[in-house]
Amino acid sequence: MWAIQSVDPLVCEETNELVTEYMVKCNNNFSLKPYLATSWKVIDDNTWEFKLRENVSFSNGDLFTAKDVKFSLEWDIKNNNKLDQLTKIECINVLDDHIL
């Protein structure tokens, strides 16, 4: 039996795959493949644009939007010292419901 202590991926990493989804995933050759992000492009040396999959909903029925990604990434960076040190994210801008 596996006793889950928390669904917070920062508290219990084992639950990460069970309760979260990724914007991109890796293929067997370590190249990136779309997942919740359908595409992405480099705008300049410091800016990336991600287009998100439409018609995705959470288990409660709420639609998944760029605002959710912004909230999750900012929360992760704020609460995960390793991530904060490893990333160079200065800001996350929501352009519309499916682009950031």
C-alpha positions as CSV (number, residue, x, y, z in Angstrom):
1,M,0.0,0.0,0.0
2,W,1.2,3.5,-0.8
3,A,0.1,6.2,1.7
4,I,0.0,9.6,0.1
5,Q,1.1,12.3,2.5
6,S,0.2,15.2,0.3
7,V,-0.8,16.1,-3.3
8,D,1.5,19.1,-3.1
9,P,4.4,18.2,-5.5
10,L,6.8,20.2,-3.4
11,V,5.9,18.2,-0.3
12,C,5.6,14.8,-1.9
13,E,7.4,14.4,-5.2
14,E,5.9,10.9,-5.8
15,T,2.5,12.5,-6.4
16,N,3.8,14.9,-9.1
17,E,2.9,12.6,-12.0
18,L,-0.5,11.8,-10.5
19,V,-1.8,15.4,-10.0
20,T,0.1,17.6,-12.5
21,E,0.4,17.8,-16.2
22,Y,3.4,19.2,-18.2
23,M,3.6,21.9,-20.8
24,V,6.1,19.8,-22.7
25,K,7.5,16.3,-22.3
26,C,10.6,14.6,-23.6
27,N,10.7,12.0,-26.3
28,N,13.0,8.9,-25.9
29,N,15.8,10.9,-27.7
30,F,15.4,13.8,-25.2
31,S,13.8,16.1,-27.8
32,L,10.8,18.1,-26.5
33,K,7.3,17.2,-27.6
34,P,4.1,19.1,-27.1
35,Y,1.8,18.3,-24.2
36,L,-0.3,21.1,-22.7
37,A,1.7,23.5,-24.8
38,T,0.9,22.8,-28.4
39,S,3.8,24.9,-29.7
40,W,6.5,27.4,-28.5
41,K,8.9,29.7,-30.2
42,V,11.9,31.9,-29.2
43,I,11.0,35.6,-29.6
44,D,14.5,36.8,-28.6
45,D,17.3,35.8,-26.2
46,N,15.1,36.4,-23.1
47,T,11.6,35.7,-24.4
48,W,9.7,32.6,-25.2
49,E,6.0,32.3,-26.4
50,F,3.9,29.3,-25.6
51,K,0.6,28.4,-27.2
52,L,-1.5,26.2,-25.0
53,R,-3.9,23.4,-25.8
54,E,-7.6,24.5,-25.9
55,N,-10.6,22.7,-24.5
56,V,-8.6,21.3,-21.5
57,S,-10.4,21.2,-18.2
58,F,-9.5,20.5,-14.6
59,S,-11.2,17.7,-12.7
60,N,-13.7,20.3,-11.4
61,G,-14.7,21.4,-14.9
62,D,-12.8,24.7,-14.9
63,L,-11.1,25.4,-18.2
64,F,-7.3,25.5,-18.3
65,T,-5.9,28.9,-19.3
66,A,-2.6,30.8,-19.6
67,K,-3.5,32.4,-16.2
68,D,-3.3,29.0,-14.6
69,V,0.1,28.4,-16.1
70,K,1.3,31.8,-14.9
71,F,0.0,31.2,-11.4
72,S,1.5,27.7,-11.2
73,L,4.9,28.7,-12.5
74,E,5.1,31.8,-10.2
75,W,4.0,29.7,-7.3
76,D,6.6,27.0,-8.0
77,I,9.4,29.5,-8.4
78,K,8.4,31.3,-5.2
79,N,8.2,28.1,-3.2
80,N,11.0,26.0,-4.6
81,N,14.4,27.3,-3.8
82,K,16.1,25.0,-6.4
83,L,13.8,26.2,-9.2
84,D,14.2,29.8,-8.2
85,Q,18.0,29.4,-8.4
86,L,18.0,27.5,-11.7
87,T,15.6,29.6,-13.7
88,K,16.1,33.0,-15.2
89,I,12.4,33.9,-15.4
90,E,11.9,37.6,-14.8
91,C,8.2,37.8,-15.6
92,I,5.4,35.8,-17.2
93,N,2.9,37.7,-19.4
94,V,-0.5,36.3,-20.3
95,L,-1.3,37.4,-23.9
96,D,-4.7,35.7,-24.1
97,D,-6.4,32.6,-22.7
98,H,-4.1,30.3,-24.6
99,I,-0.8,32.3,-25.2
100,L,1.8,33.3,-22.8
